[in-house]
Amino acid sequence: MIFLGLIVTLAAIVAGVAVVLGNTGDAQMTMFGDSVPGITEQWHVFMAGAVVSIVFMAGMLVVALGFKRAVNARRELRDLRDEHEESLQTLEMERRKLQHALAQARRGIDDQPSVPAQRVAPS
């Protein structure tokens, strides 16, 4: 895949150089009704288009990275919520077990008659 990308990039560079070298005639470019200064030849128009394309692609890259970051943040937040819910459920089950064990221990203490402990004399 990387090799294919490099081939396409090289082809685009070769095509760009061919356009620049092949178009040397006079040209004028207007933007928003005004003439753009510094654009006097056809290859200048091409280079201006290339710059606009690069800026556009950079903007789309920023949008895509921002979207990916937002999706990852939402996914991580959802996973943390699920983990938090599981830990709350685990703690609730443990609390119930401890309350049950405490109730059994209290019943066990209450059921035994209170007999004072007797000392056994050493022999």
C-alpha positions as CSV (number, residue, x, y, z in Angstrom):
1,M,0.0,0.0,0.0
2,I,2.8,2.4,0.8
3,F,4.5,1.5,-2.5
4,L,1.3,2.3,-4.4
5,G,1.0,5.6,-2.6
6,L,4.6,6.5,-3.5
7,I,3.9,5.7,-7.1
8,V,0.8,7.9,-7.2
9,T,2.7,10.7,-5.5
10,L,5.6,10.5,-8.0
11,A,3.1,10.5,-10.9
12,A,1.4,13.6,-9.5
13,I,4.8,15.4,-9.2
14,V,5.8,14.4,-12.8
15,A,2.4,15.7,-14.1
16,G,2.8,18.9,-12.2
17,V,6.3,19.5,-13.5
18,A,5.1,18.8,-17.1
19,V,2.2,21.3,-16.7
20,V,4.5,24.0,-15.3
21,L,7.1,23.5,-18.0
22,G,4.5,23.2,-20.8
23,N,2.4,26.3,-20.0
24,T,4.5,29.5,-20.2
25,G,2.0,31.8,-21.8
26,D,0.6,34.9,-20.3
27,A,-2.4,34.6,-17.9
28,Q,-4.4,36.6,-15.5
29,M,-6.3,35.2,-12.5
30,T,-9.1,37.0,-10.7
31,M,-10.5,36.1,-7.3
32,F,-13.6,37.7,-5.9
33,G,-13.7,40.1,-8.8
34,D,-10.1,41.4,-8.2
35,S,-6.9,40.6,-10.1
36,V,-4.5,38.4,-8.1
37,P,-1.1,40.1,-8.0
38,G,2.0,38.0,-9.0
39,I,0.0,35.7,-11.4
40,T,1.3,36.6,-14.8
41,E,1.8,33.2,-16.5
42,Q,-0.2,30.0,-16.9
43,W,2.0,28.0,-14.7
44,H,1.4,30.5,-11.9
45,V,-2.3,29.7,-12.1
46,F,-1.5,26.0,-11.9
47,M,0.7,26.5,-8.9
48,A,-1.9,28.6,-7.2
49,G,-4.4,25.7,-7.8
50,A,-1.9,23.3,-6.3
51,V,-1.4,25.4,-3.2
52,V,-5.2,25.7,-2.8
53,S,-5.5,21.9,-3.2
54,I,-2.8,21.3,-0.5
55,V,-4.5,23.7,1.9
56,F,-7.8,22.0,1.2
57,M,-6.3,18.5,1.9
58,A,-4.7,19.8,5.1
59,G,-8.0,21.1,6.3
60,M,-9.7,17.8,5.5
61,L,-7.0,16.0,7.4
62,V,-7.6,18.2,10.4
63,V,-11.3,17.5,10.2
64,A,-10.7,13.7,9.9
65,L,-8.3,13.7,12.8
66,G,-10.7,15.7,14.9
67,F,-13.6,13.4,14.1
68,K,-11.5,10.3,14.9
69,R,-10.4,11.9,18.2
70,A,-14.0,12.7,19.1
71,V,-15.1,9.1,18.3
72,N,-12.3,7.7,20.4
73,A,-13.1,10.0,23.3
74,R,-16.8,9.0,23.2
75,R,-15.8,5.3,23.0
76,E,-13.4,5.7,26.0
77,L,-16.1,7.5,28.0
78,R,-18.6,4.8,27.3
79,D,-16.1,2.1,28.3
80,L,-15.3,4.0,31.5
81,R,-19.0,4.3,32.3
82,D,-19.5,0.5,31.7
83,E,-16.4,-0.2,33.9
84,H,-17.8,2.1,36.6
85,E,-21.2,0.5,36.5
86,E,-19.6,-3.0,36.8
87,S,-17.5,-1.9,39.8
88,L,-20.6,-0.4,41.5
89,Q,-22.4,-3.7,41.0
90,T,-19.4,-5.6,42.4
91,L,-19.3,-3.4,45.4
92,E,-23.0,-3.7,46.0
93,M,-22.8,-7.5,45.9
94,E,-19.9,-7.4,48.3
95,R,-21.8,-5.1,50.6
96,R,-24.8,-7.5,50.6
97,K,-22.5,-10.4,51.4
98,L,-20.9,-8.6,54.3
99,Q,-24.3,-7.5,55.7
100,H,-25.4,-11.1,55.5
101,A,-22.3,-12.3,57.2
102,L,-22.6,-9.6,59.9
103,A,-26.3,-10.6,60.4
104,Q,-25.3,-14.3,60.8
105,A,-22.5,-13.4,63.2
106,R,-24.8,-11.3,65.3
107,R,-27.4,-14.1,65.4
108,G,-24.6,-16.6,66.3
109,I,-23.5,-14.3,69.2
110,D,-27.1,-13.8,70.4
111,D,-27.9,-17.6,70.3
112,Q,-25.1,-18.6,72.6
113,P,-25.8,-18.4,76.3
114,S,-23.6,-15.9,78.1
115,V,-21.4,-18.0,80.4
116,P,-18.5,-16.4,82.0
117,A,-15.2,-17.9,81.0
118,Q,-13.6,-20.1,83.6
119,R,-9.9,-20.3,84.3
120,V,-8.3,-23.6,84.4
121,A,-5.6,-23.9,87.1
122,P,-2.2,-25.0,85.9
123,S,-1.4,-28.5,87.0
